[in-house]
């Protein structure tokens, strides 16, 4: 396994473990929007975040290689 692959896998495991430790998102309502690169480790993290949906919380995701082109307009108020 390459160094970057190991680093990505370790990061994903750490984030998933942290999410499991917090169990139940603590979000009472609202909307979660995720814009992320199309990368397997990021998909795993976003899948865990999607578990916060429900009970007044909506969740939307966009995995794309063009995330850099979309992020500036998405963050402009």
ZIZI-V313517 format. One record per helix or strand. SS is the DSSP state (H for helix, E for strand). FROM is the first residue (numbers start at 0). TO is the last residue. If there is no record, write none. Layout:
# ZIZI-V313517
ss=<SS/SS>
from=<FROM/FROM>
to=<TO/TO>
This chain:
# ZIZI-V313517
ss=<H/E/H/E/E/H>
from=<2/29/39/53/56/66>
to=<21/35/51/53/62/74>
